[in-house]
Amino acid sequence: MASPPDTTKEVSAQSEKLNIDAVLEFTQLLREKRQAKAKEEELDTRLQSYERHLQLLKGKREAVEEQMKELEARQRQLVEEEDQFISKRHELFTDQKKAKDAQTDIRQKMLQLKHMHGNFEFDNCDEAKTMFREAVEDGDAAVVKVIVYTGTLKEHEWIPLITASSRGDVDMVRILLLAGAEADSKDIVFGRTALSWASAGGHMAVAEFLLQMAADVNSQDNDGWTPLRRASERGHEDVVRLLLEKGAKIGCRKTLGSYSESVGALAVSPDAKLLASGLHDGFIEVWDTETGQCIQTLQHLPGTKSPLRSGRPPQARTEMKNMICSIVFTHDSMLVISGSADGSVRVWDRATGDCQQTLQGHTTLVHALASSHDSKLIVSGSNDKTIKIWESATGNCRRTLQGHDGCVYRVVFSHDSRLIASGAFDGHVKIWNRATGECLRTLRGWQEEEVLALAFSHDSTRIASGANMDTIKIWDVTTGQCQLRMRSHDIDVDSVAFSPDSKMLVSRSSMNVIHVWDTTTGECVRVLKGPDDFCGKMAWSKDLKFVASSSSDKGTRRIETVKLWDNLVLSSVVCPSGKQVEGDE
């Protein structure tokens, strides 16, 4: 017989289970309470932050409202002031009209007096002369007309023409000239004519009218400056062109020296302060371009340790092997580099005049020299068909470049000095890697051509060459392609240079003509014919403000002369801002 179930144990188990469930539920409630409290604290923190921001915004709003009140008050004040000025302006307009009416009445009375009594003599009337000058300065054409048409003034009273010309007042200039003013009147201080003042100011209309009235286009002031030089100095291209069309002449700034020997080379320092002339007797003379004074005479005579610096000895002569064939300044203008017929290259200290280095390596005449833009390297080209790269400080020959089949006549560094270009009598231009000596490219010309001039563009991407067959070419340095070919219709093109923006190219021929070319189209945009003694050796300053040239007289005894000329068209057209050009020396 089965025993009855144990109900006591079942009740105990159920009670224990209920207790565990209650504990778990209580624990869950505690957890939820903590989470709710944390959430409450977070919300309270955020609420406090918003309260602070609200207070800050409220303060800013109140400040802006205060500023708006101040601005509104200032606006009302300005409106009141504006109304006052409008009222005063109206009063001034009324007074001005009365003054003009009074002037008209006075002019009518002056004209009536003129009809009744004829012209007046104002020489003894200081008030009339003062009124005349003031009218010119103020541009009051009506008063000037009344005075010049009702009276007579002596010559010195026409100086107001200078004032009107310098101001560019063409109407006033026309009145004065048509009334009898002398077109070539000069001021009493500088001795400048009205045309000179108008040219310096770039007043094209005034210059045109003065020239129509037969003003002297080549008049000189107390400093010897012409209207053309004034216009060129200020970069007024249109006035320069007008003056040249009317017969203006290039002015010789200075004659530096005359020699019984030929001038073999000329070079202008990059800062344009110095000119070096190398002679066939072996002498080098260094000139101050501002004063025209010879400040050094250099020559390395056999058996001497230093050059002669106090002028030439009366009987000093060197053999033809020592004649100077090329010369260049380093870009810092601290050294003068010369190349001789015996193949030597000499490095001269510009400050002391000492010959620092004699570079031996070429076997014959050194016709080409160039300096790197950091002045640390020298490159030379010789009739022995080689090119050498030298260290200017030590005189060491870094590298010898070979490849031309003719005399090397020109060498140039690129603007970054990474490339060297050489031109030779074989008609070819070669581009060399300065660091490795590798010939990167050969730009082939005609067989009959001899390359006489070279110049890199400012960005070193193009190179221009000039040859003996009146040919100018512009090449792409990277591809070696000839981009443009121009003809100057002269015999030899012996010098070329790019403008700072490389948009124009300047070339000079042995027939004494300078051309300015558009490097995009190849069109010739300017032609300048120099004076008869502008031929011979030539070097222009980097800013193109002047040109140095050598020439021989036409007498039976040969005399070579070095002169500085105002390089008018080039300085104003190619370098209006005074920047330097990139080209061969």
Buried (B, 14 or more C-beta within 10 A) or exposed (E): EEEEEEEEEEEEEEEEEEEEEEEEEEEEEEEEEEEEEEEEEEEEEEEEEEEEEEEEEEEEEEEEEEEEEEEEEEEEEEEEEEEEEEEEEEEEEEEEEEEEEEBEEEBEEBEEEBEEEEEBEBBEEEEBBEBBBEBBBEBBBEBBBBBBBBBBBEEEBBBBBBBBBBBBBBBBBBBBBEBEBBBBBBBEEBBBBBBBBBBBBBBBBBBBBBBEBEBBBBBBBEEEBBBBBBBBBBBBBEBBBBBBEBEBBBBBBBEBBEBEBBBBBBBBBBBBEBBBBBBBBBBBBBBBBEEBEBEBBBBBBEEEEEBBBEEBEEEEEBEEEBBBBBBBBBBBBBBBBBBBBBBBBBBBBBEEBBBBBEBEBBEBBBBBBBBBBEBBBBBBBBBBBBBBBBBBEEBEBBBEBEBBEBBBBBBBBBBEBEBBBBBBBBBBBBBBBBEEBEBBBEBBBEEEBBBBBBBBBBBBBBBBBBBBBBBBBBBBBEEBEBBBEBEBEBEBBBBBBBBBBBEBBBBBBBBBBBBBBBBEEBEBEBEBEBBEBBBBBBBBBBBBBBBBBBBBEEEEEEEBBBBBBBBBBBBBBBBBEEBBBBBBB
